């Protein structure tokens, strides 16, 4: 600094002032340009009547036509009920107004922009401390009996939140026989697992930790092990203040769920299209979107997740779906409709991972669910549409875990 | 902005100017305080004579006293040779000047600041593109036969570059019977694996990918699989320009090694102490450092890595060390001296992971290698010193891997 004259310092200071003013103005403008549209146009998990109700009825009809053993109306309503309850119970900061701009064209009516944030349950509010702890636990292999399997093993954030193999390998290289559903945007579902047996991410997280073919860790042992790693206590205390003994299994899954609620993938080409960018989808993808609607894939694949979130009958393979849990023949082959967001990243497809490519999956779904044979042209167009559904992946830095 | 008068704007502008000046001054000062010393005082893998030669002779002496079957001098020299050759062969940007400031006290003479960058082999220069590809491959489970095991599975960057279990679990949950050495700072070693059977990170990376109990992937299949994932080609082309068919097993391990050369952990309390911060080590840790030298742990644990990088005889357990590779009885129980950097993060210890704590490891080493019984006080002090060796962990964002 000593080399500069007072004159020069004043000159630099003035330049600095101008820079600061420009920066301040820039900062003031930016949120209005980039963030406001998304939050304004946000759709909650309780979608406008025109989008969700109609497909639900159609979906029932589809099941009837393709399934000799029709689903009783009560069974379907039973599945729907928790979703509606949750929607009213859960506190969300978003409005449920219909998306005016989303009605780009008549063909985009069945979809909606993925909200920036998912519903947050009132009994597990998000805090930065809880999300930080949850991220550590999501990557913590010591939560498994073998100490080598973490949530992130099968829900690999470098691989679209899945493991990209037909059915996951867990403890002792055993498999549970089902394909790992993506953790990305899972926070928007009100039923978790392929058979919808968990109603929240908290309830879901309890499953794989304990399952003998996954992490094989009894809850007591999980708590005991985390307590033995002294470095974890301050993180639990920060995430669950005012609790005397914060390292509990309940808090472990609460923290993991809080982190999972940050794994949202906004801004895919469909969302950009819905927000007004006509060129975000290629002409072929737009044609595919029209076909997707015309042949009635939207009966089940609709809304912001391109999934109604309901359980639907899918007679494919040996797995009897929800019936394996309830024992009720009415639940046979009921599976939760998977999201199509990030589909190109989450192959192979279906509950058993039996479809290796999007094209194969389209053909099987058309045959089994819609009783239709699609032309190659139609399949290619739908495939182009579904291949557009890769959102912005969460940028996750590997957490440094406490040593002991 | 409209609510403020011109007078206030001028006032804020002036305050902004002052802030900018303060910030600029701060920015100018900081590198001189924090960064310059490290680069100026850098020590290459060819340490000053006073540090490396003496311990080497002493180490041989130690081996003689504790080992009935003495190591032939030639054998020791054979082990040393590649290190010296590599040091002269490899291009490094650093000077080999002795660290003047490192001679804080007579007790710090055996250690050196960890260099900011490791030696880079001339046949595998670092490029951002190669490092990026290498990071993807380091996290790529599809490089294993099962598609669920990656380099990062056993070299978990959230767990000090290890898996924190005694011996690693690989394909089919099998174990090779050895503890995973940390990948952190491994780039400073000229011999890799516990038995030193690889002379470079490139050669090392070939091992676990192929080993039946680790990733169990034949090189041809690894190449074939990466070629089948179309999204990889542009990354290989960028990392290995001018190559017609860049997806080769050789290039896979070159890229992984390039990424591993970025996994350096600078600025631990010992380094800060060596650079002049007397308070970086606690009084107990300083006492431990003195004891560490006085009882001659520094015979093998010296230099920037707190490891000579040589193979030394360690008769502990059933594993016969380098002899398992060479079949030569002269190589029985020869193991590479492990680095002590980040030691608290890399438990359990030894080639078989048989020591669960640093204190246990200190006692065993004193007994077996130095033929000494340490007092509890001495063990506690050395432990305090070794517990200070946690460096700044690399901040690694999970790479998004190509889908197909």
Interface residues (C-beta under 8 A of the other chain):
Chain A: X1 X9 X12 X13 X14 X16 X17 X19 X20 X21 X25 X28 X136 X139 X141 X142 X146 X147 X148 X153 X156 X157 X158 X159 X160 X163 X164 X165 X169 X171 X172 X173 X344 X345 X347 X393 X395 X396 X397 X398 X399 X400 X401 X403 X404
Chain B: X1 X13 X14 X16 X17 X18 X19 X20 X21 X24 X25 X28 X136 X139 X141 X142 X146 X147 X148 X153 X156 X157 X158 X159 X160 X163 X164 X165 X169 X171 X172 X173 X344 X345 X347 X393 X395 X396 X397 X398 X399 X400 X401 X403 X404
